[in-house]
């Protein structure tokens, strides 16, 4: 029995993990649709590409405390190195 003969049979199907991370219906690797249609080749026919959203650069105010402390430490080290070379 091939997978193609199994796909032709109708039955309940549950999507455990959805790896179509560019699909608008994918949230944390889980499909949020109640019903999906699978093509004879095994591909999801409900796939719709997510709209591209522009991601803004993080500012210092957006950074976590640890990230800010790490960045401040690196800045201080670079400043010390700069002044020690004079």
N, CA, C and O atoms as CSV, one atom per row, in Angstrom:
chain,resi,resn,atom,element,x,y,z
A,1,UNK,N,N,0.865,-1.186,0.000
A,1,UNK,CA,C,0.000,0.000,0.000
A,1,UNK,C,C,0.900,1.233,0.000
A,1,UNK,O,O,1.781,1.361,0.850
A,2,UNK,N,N,0.680,2.135,-0.947
A,2,UNK,CA,C,1.488,3.349,-1.057
A,2,UNK,C,C,0.817,4.499,-0.327
A,2,UNK,O,O,-0.359,4.427,0.030
A,3,UNK,N,N,1.573,5.549,-0.112
A,3,UNK,CA,C,1.007,6.723,0.568
A,3,UNK,C,C,-0.058,7.376,-0.295
A,3,UNK,O,O,-0.977,8.005,0.231
A,4,UNK,N,N,0.050,7.237,-1.626
A,4,UNK,CA,C,-0.939,7.840,-2.510
A,4,UNK,C,C,-2.307,7.185,-2.349
A,4,UNK,O,O,-3.330,7.868,-2.396
A,5,UNK,N,N,-2.335,5.867,-2.159
A,5,UNK,CA,C,-3.622,5.197,-1.956
A,5,UNK,C,C,-4.211,5.561,-0.599
A,5,UNK,O,O,-5.431,5.598,-0.438
A,6,UNK,N,N,-3.349,5.827,0.376
A,6,UNK,CA,C,-3.831,6.228,1.700
A,6,UNK,C,C,-4.408,7.635,1.642
A,6,UNK,O,O,-5.435,7.906,2.265
A,7,UNK,N,N,-3.755,8.543,0.896
A,7,UNK,CA,C,-4.217,9.919,0.787
A,7,UNK,C,C,-5.580,9.982,0.117
A,7,UNK,O,O,-6.392,10.841,0.461
A,8,UNK,N,N,-5.853,9.081,-0.842
A,8,UNK,CA,C,-7.127,9.077,-1.545
A,8,UNK,C,C,-8.279,8.695,-0.624
A,8,UNK,O,O,-9.419,9.092,-0.864
A,9,UNK,N,N,-7.994,7.926,0.429
A,9,UNK,CA,C,-9.033,7.566,1.380
A,9,UNK,C,C,-9.369,8.781,2.233
A,9,UNK,O,O,-8.495,9.581,2.570
A,10,UNK,N,N,-10.643,8.907,2.576
A,10,UNK,CA,C,-11.040,10.023,3.430
A,10,UNK,C,C,-10.966,9.574,4.880
A,10,UNK,O,O,-11.302,8.439,5.218
A,11,UNK,N,N,-10.527,10.472,5.707
A,11,UNK,CA,C,-10.430,10.158,7.120
A,11,UNK,C,C,-10.027,11.385,7.899
A,11,UNK,O,O,-9.668,12.412,7.323
A,12,UNK,N,N,-10.088,11.275,9.207
A,12,UNK,CA,C,-9.694,12.377,10.068
A,12,UNK,C,C,-8.179,12.497,10.064
A,12,UNK,O,O,-7.457,11.500,10.045
A,13,UNK,N,N,-7.725,13.711,10.082
A,13,UNK,CA,C,-6.297,13.979,10.069
A,13,UNK,C,C,-6.016,15.115,11.043
A,13,UNK,O,O,-6.773,16.084,11.102
A,14,UNK,N,N,-4.960,15.006,11.789
A,14,UNK,CA,C,-4.573,16.049,12.723
A,14,UNK,C,C,-3.169,16.506,12.356
A,14,UNK,O,O,-2.260,15.691,12.203
A,15,UNK,N,N,-3.001,17.811,12.215
A,15,UNK,CA,C,-1.690,18.356,11.916
A,15,UNK,C,C,-0.974,18.554,13.242
A,15,UNK,O,O,-1.348,19.414,14.040
A,16,UNK,N,N,0.059,17.750,13.469
A,16,UNK,CA,C,0.809,17.837,14.720
A,16,UNK,C,C,1.777,19.014,14.685
A,16,UNK,O,O,1.759,19.871,15.569
A,17,UNK,N,N,2.623,19.046,13.655
A,17,UNK,CA,C,3.603,20.116,13.518
A,17,UNK,C,C,3.515,20.651,12.102
A,17,UNK,O,O,3.563,19.888,11.137
A,18,UNK,N,N,3.385,21.951,11.980
A,18,UNK,CA,C,3.347,22.597,10.674
A,18,UNK,C,C,4.661,23.362,10.495
A,18,UNK,O,O,4.949,24.297,11.243
A,19,UNK,N,N,5.437,22.966,9.521
A,19,UNK,CA,C,6.731,23.612,9.303
A,19,UNK,C,C,6.679,24.711,8.256
A,19,UNK,O,O,7.719,25.231,7.852
A,20,UNK,N,N,5.483,25.070,7.811
A,20,UNK,CA,C,5.341,26.160,6.841
A,20,UNK,C,C,5.359,27.477,7.608
A,20,UNK,O,O,4.320,28.108,7.801
A,21,UNK,N,N,6.548,27.883,8.042
A,21,UNK,CA,C,6.652,29.061,8.910
A,21,UNK,C,C,6.354,30.371,8.198
A,21,UNK,O,O,6.256,31.409,8.851
A,22,UNK,N,N,6.208,30.353,6.888
A,22,UNK,CA,C,5.832,31.572,6.172
A,22,UNK,C,C,4.330,31.636,5.907
A,22,UNK,O,O,3.855,32.578,5.272
A,23,UNK,N,N,3.579,30.648,6.386
A,23,UNK,CA,C,2.123,30.620,6.206
A,23,UNK,C,C,1.460,31.489,7.266
A,23,UNK,O,O,1.860,31.479,8.430
A,24,UNK,N,N,0.449,32.237,6.856
A,24,UNK,CA,C,-0.216,33.134,7.808
A,24,UNK,C,C,-1.033,32.366,8.854
A,24,UNK,O,O,-1.398,32.928,9.886
A,25,UNK,N,N,-1.319,31.099,8.596
A,25,UNK,CA,C,-2.106,30.296,9.542
A,25,UNK,C,C,-1.225,29.498,10.502
A,25,UNK,O,O,-1.735,28.693,11.282
A,26,UNK,N,N,0.065,29.710,10.454
A,26,UNK,CA,C,0.997,28.982,11.308
A,26,UNK,C,C,1.369,29.859,12.504
A,26,UNK,O,O,1.889,30.964,12.348
A,27,UNK,N,N,1.093,29.344,13.686
A,27,UNK,CA,C,1.490,30.034,14.920
A,27,UNK,C,C,2.285,29.060,15.771
A,27,UNK,O,O,1.744,28.069,16.262
A,28,UNK,N,N,3.542,29.337,15.941
A,28,UNK,CA,C,4.436,28.500,16.739
A,28,UNK,C,C,4.425,27.048,16.271
A,28,UNK,O,O,4.344,26.123,17.080
A,29,UNK,N,N,4.507,26.863,14.959
A,29,UNK,CA,C,4.552,25.549,14.327
A,29,UNK,C,C,3.265,24.740,14.488
A,29,UNK,O,O,3.296,23.511,14.420
A,30,UNK,N,N,2.142,25.413,14.699
A,30,UNK,CA,C,0.837,24.757,14.771
A,30,UNK,C,C,-0.136,25.493,13.865
A,30,UNK,O,O,-0.225,26.721,13.893
A,31,UNK,N,N,-0.860,24.731,13.065
A,31,UNK,CA,C,-1.845,25.320,12.164
A,31,UNK,C,C,-3.068,25.725,12.975
A,31,UNK,O,O,-3.563,24.942,13.786
A,32,UNK,N,N,-3.561,26.952,12.761
A,32,UNK,CA,C,-4.707,27.446,13.522
A,32,UNK,C,C,-6.027,27.222,12.785
A,32,UNK,O,O,-7.091,27.555,13.305
A,33,UNK,N,N,-5.964,26.659,11.576
A,33,UNK,CA,C,-7.184,26.402,10.817
A,33,UNK,C,C,-7.910,25.173,11.366
A,33,UNK,O,O,-7.271,24.220,11.811
A,34,UNK,N,N,-9.231,25.196,11.333
A,34,UNK,CA,C,-10.021,24.050,11.774
A,34,UNK,C,C,-10.010,22.934,10.737
A,34,UNK,O,O,-9.990,21.752,11.081
A,35,UNK,N,N,-10.023,23.323,9.463
A,35,UNK,CA,C,-10.059,22.357,8.370
A,35,UNK,C,C,-8.999,22.739,7.344
A,35,UNK,O,O,-8.856,23.910,6.992
A,36,UNK,N,N,-8.262,21.749,6.871
A,36,UNK,CA,C,-7.277,21.986,5.807
A,36,UNK,C,C,-7.517,20.988,4.687
A,36,UNK,O,O,-8.126,19.939,4.893
A,37,UNK,N,N,-7.033,21.326,3.501
A,37,UNK,CA,C,-7.116,20.433,2.352
A,37,UNK,C,C,-5.704,20.077,1.921
A,37,UNK,O,O,-4.854,20.949,1.741
A,38,UNK,N,N,-5.467,18.774,1.758
A,38,UNK,CA,C,-4.158,18.283,1.348
A,38,UNK,C,C,-4.257,17.824,-0.102
A,38,UNK,O,O,-5.183,17.101,-0.470
A,39,UNK,N,N,-3.301,18.247,-0.920
A,39,UNK,CA,C,-3.285,17.869,-2.336
A,39,UNK,C,C,-2.868,16.408,-2.474
A,39,UNK,O,O,-2.362,15.817,-1.520
A,40,UNK,N,N,-3.077,15.817,-3.659
A,40,UNK,CA,C,-2.647,14.432,-3.880
A,40,UNK,C,C,-1.140,14.235,-3.696
A,40,UNK,O,O,-0.686,13.116,-3.459
A,41,UNK,N,N,-0.370,15.309,-3.803
A,41,UNK,CA,C,1.080,15.190,-3.598
A,41,UNK,C,C,1.471,15.407,-2.141
A,41,UNK,O,O,2.656,15.371,-1.809
A,42,UNK,N,N,0.503,15.630,-1.275
A,42,UNK,CA,C,0.779,15.771,0.151
A,42,UNK,C,C,1.038,17.187,0.607
A,42,UNK,O,O,1.499,17.395,1.729
A,43,UNK,N,N,0.752,18.179,-0.241
A,43,UNK,CA,C,0.985,19.571,0.133
A,43,UNK,C,C,-0.308,20.216,0.626
A,43,UNK,O,O,-1.398,19.861,0.179
A,44,UNK,N,N,-0.178,21.145,1.530
A,44,UNK,CA,C,-1.327,21.869,2.059
A,44,UNK,C,C,-1.823,22.857,1.001
A,44,UNK,O,O,-1.053,23.670,0.488
A,45,UNK,N,N,-3.106,22.777,0.686
A,45,UNK,CA,C,-3.691,23.690,-0.299
A,45,UNK,C,C,-4.239,24.954,0.362
A,45,UNK,O,O,-4.747,25.837,-0.329
A,46,UNK,N,N,-4.142,25.052,1.681
A,46,UNK,CA,C,-4.648,26.207,2.402
A,46,UNK,C,C,-3.548,27.233,2.662
A,46,UNK,O,O,-3.793,28.268,3.282
A,47,UNK,N,N,-2.354,26.951,2.194
A,47,UNK,CA,C,-1.198,27.820,2.436
A,47,UNK,C,C,-1.427,29.212,1.856
A,47,UNK,O,O,-1.760,29.365,0.681
A,48,UNK,N,N,-1.243,30.218,2.697
A,48,UNK,CA,C,-1.254,31.622,2.263
A,48,UNK,C,C,-0.049,32.298,2.897
A,48,UNK,O,O,0.129,32.265,4.115
A,49,UNK,N,N,0.768,32.906,2.064
A,49,UNK,CA,C,1.999,33.536,2.547
A,49,UNK,C,C,1.679,34.727,3.450
A,49,UNK,O,O,0.777,35.516,3.170
A,50,UNK,N,N,2.442,34.835,4.539
A,50,UNK,CA,C,2.302,35.966,5.452
A,50,UNK,C,C,2.693,37.246,4.746
A,50,UNK,O,O,3.564,37.248,3.876
A,51,UNK,N,N,2.046,38.334,5.123
A,51,UNK,CA,C,2.460,39.638,4.609
A,51,UNK,C,C,3.746,40.016,5.304
A,51,UNK,O,O,3.928,39.764,6.495
A,52,UNK,N,N,4.630,40.621,4.548
A,52,UNK,CA,C,5.909,41.042,5.116
A,52,UNK,C,C,5.678,42.260,5.992
A,52,UNK,O,O,5.146,43.276,5.543
A,53,UNK,N,N,6.081,42.144,7.236
A,53,UNK,CA,C,6.002,43.287,8.140
A,53,UNK,C,C,7.407,43.799,8.366
A,53,UNK,O,O,8.357,43.026,8.495
A,54,UNK,N,N,7.522,45.093,8.410
A,54,UNK,CA,C,8.840,45.681,8.589
A,54,UNK,C,C,9.195,45.631,10.069
A,54,UNK,O,O,8.435,46.096,10.919
A,55,UNK,N,N,10.339,45.072,10.360
A,55,UNK,CA,C,10.814,44.950,11.733
A,55,UNK,C,C,11.730,46.121,12.017
A,55,UNK,O,O,12.712,46.348,11.310
A,56,UNK,N,N,11.396,46.865,13.066
A,56,UNK,CA,C,12.231,48.013,13.396
A,56,UNK,C,C,13.389,47.563,14.265
A,56,UNK,O,O,13.306,46.563,14.977
A,57,UNK,N,N,14.444,48.305,14.192
A,57,UNK,CA,C,15.619,47.995,14.996
A,57,UNK,C,C,15.315,48.278,16.458
A,57,UNK,O,O,14.607,49.228,16.791
A,58,UNK,N,N,15.863,47.438,17.318
A,58,UNK,CA,C,15.639,47.638,18.742
A,58,UNK,C,C,16.470,48.807,19.250
A,58,UNK,O,O,17.628,48.976,18.870
A,59,UNK,N,N,15.866,49.603,20.106
A,59,UNK,CA,C,16.594,50.692,20.734
A,59,UNK,C,C,17.064,50.237,22.102
A,59,UNK,O,O,16.696,49.155,22.560
A,60,UNK,N,N,17.859,51.039,22.743
A,60,UNK,CA,C,18.325,50.671,24.082
A,60,UNK,C,C,17.154,50.492,25.053
A,60,UNK,O,O,17.240,49.684,25.977
A,61,UNK,N,N,16.074,51.228,24.856
A,61,UNK,CA,C,14.910,51.095,25.731
A,61,UNK,C,C,14.202,49.765,25.570
A,61,UNK,O,O,13.517,49.311,26.487
A,62,UNK,N,N,14.361,49.130,24.400
A,62,UNK,CA,C,13.720,47.848,24.142
A,62,UNK,C,C,14.521,46.666,24.674
A,62,UNK,O,O,13.979,45.573,24.836
A,63,UNK,N,N,15.769,46.868,24.939
A,63,UNK,CA,C,16.633,45.773,25.348
A,63,UNK,C,C,16.344,45.354,26.791
A,63,UNK,O,O,15.958,46.175,27.624
A,64,UNK,N,N,16.535,44.083,27.065
A,64,UNK,CA,C,16.357,43.605,28.427
A,64,UNK,C,C,17.494,44.144,29.301
A,64,UNK,O,O,18.497,44.643,28.791
A,65,UNK,N,N,17.326,44.038,30.598
A,65,UNK,CA,C,18.336,44.527,31.539
A,65,UNK,C,C,19.688,43.857,31.295
A,65,UNK,O,O,20.724,44.522,31.293
A,66,UNK,N,N,19.672,42.553,31.091
A,66,UNK,CA,C,20.929,41.826,30.885
A,66,UNK,C,C,21.610,42.289,29.606
A,66,UNK,O,O,22.824,42.491,29.580
A,67,UNK,N,N,20.830,42.457,28.552
A,67,UNK,CA,C,21.417,42.934,27.302
A,67,UNK,C,C,21.996,44.334,27.456
A,67,UNK,O,O,23.066,44.626,26.922
A,68,UNK,N,N,21.290,45.207,28.188
A,68,UNK,CA,C,21.801,46.565,28.405
A,68,UNK,C,C,23.085,46.526,29.208
A,68,UNK,O,O,24.042,47.229,28.882
A,69,UNK,N,N,23.119,45.705,30.265
A,69,UNK,CA,C,24.312,45.610,31.101
A,69,UNK,C,C,25.495,45.066,30.295
A,69,UNK,O,O,26.618,45.555,30.420
A,70,UNK,N,N,25.234,44.058,29.474
A,70,UNK,CA,C,26.292,43.496,28.635
A,70,UNK,C,C,26.817,44.531,27.653
A,70,UNK,O,O,28.027,44.660,27.469
A,71,UNK,N,N,25.910,45.267,27.023
A,71,UNK,CA,C,26.318,46.289,26.060
A,71,UNK,C,C,27.112,47.402,26.750
A,71,UNK,O,O,28.110,47.880,26.210
A,72,UNK,N,N,26.665,47.815,27.949
A,72,UNK,CA,C,27.386,48.859,28.687
A,72,UNK,C,C,28.793,48.376,29.034
A,72,UNK,O,O,29.755,49.139,28.947
A,73,UNK,N,N,28.908,47.103,29.427
A,73,UNK,CA,C,30.211,46.544,29.771
A,73,UNK,C,C,31.135,46.550,28.552
A,73,UNK,O,O,32.305,46.917,28.659
A,74,UNK,N,N,30.610,46.143,27.395
A,74,UNK,CA,C,31.408,46.146,26.170
A,74,UNK,C,C,31.817,47.560,25.783
A,74,UNK,O,O,32.945,47.790,25.346
A,75,UNK,N,N,30.900,48.502,25.945
A,75,UNK,CA,C,31.220,49.899,25.637
A,75,UNK,C,C,32.340,50.408,26.536
A,75,UNK,O,O,33.252,51.092,26.071
A,76,UNK,N,N,32.273,50.075,27.823
A,76,UNK,CA,C,33.303,50.504,28.773
A,76,UNK,C,C,34.656,49.889,28.414
A,76,UNK,O,O,35.684,50.565,28.472
A,77,UNK,N,N,34.653,48.591,28.039
A,77,UNK,CA,C,35.903,47.943,27.653
A,77,UNK,C,C,36.501,48.601,26.412
A,77,UNK,O,O,37.708,48.834,26.353
A,78,UNK,N,N,35.678,48.894,25.442
A,78,UNK,CA,C,36.162,49.537,24.218
A,78,UNK,C,C,36.703,50.928,24.526
A,78,UNK,O,O,37.714,51.344,23.961
A,79,UNK,N,N,36.035,51.641,25.417
A,79,UNK,CA,C,36.478,52.992,25.787
A,79,UNK,C,C,37.819,52.930,26.517
A,79,UNK,O,O,38.711,53.735,26.251
A,80,UNK,N,N,37.961,51.977,27.433
A,80,UNK,CA,C,39.226,51.813,28.160
A,80,UNK,C,C,40.355,51.468,27.195
A,80,UNK,O,O,41.464,51.989,27.311
A,81,UNK,N,N,40.063,50.586,26.246
A,81,UNK,CA,C,41.080,50.182,25.275
A,81,UNK,C,C,41.489,51.380,24.423
A,81,UNK,O,O,42.666,51.541,24.098
A,82,UNK,N,N,40.527,52.214,24.067
A,82,UNK,CA,C,40.799,53.384,23.266
A,82,UNK,C,C,41.702,54.347,24.015
A,82,UNK,O,O,42.666,54.857,23.445
A,83,UNK,N,N,41.406,54.605,25.294
A,83,UNK,CA,C,42.204,55.550,26.081
A,83,UNK,C,C,43.533,54.967,26.509
A,83,UNK,O,O,44.482,55.718,26.736
A,84,UNK,N,N,43.633,53.661,26.625
A,84,UNK,CA,C,44.926,53.056,27.027
A,84,UNK,C,C,45.913,53.063,25.870
A,84,UNK,O,O,47.120,52.975,26.094
A,85,UNK,N,N,45.434,53.165,24.654
A,85,UNK,CA,C,46.321,53.203,23.480
A,85,UNK,C,C,46.879,54.596,23.222
A,85,UNK,O,O,47.712,54.759,22.330
A,86,UNK,N,N,46.458,55.579,23.955
A,86,UNK,CA,C,46.925,56.967,23.736
A,86,UNK,C,C,48.241,57.220,24.375
A,86,UNK,O,O,48.769,58.329,24.285
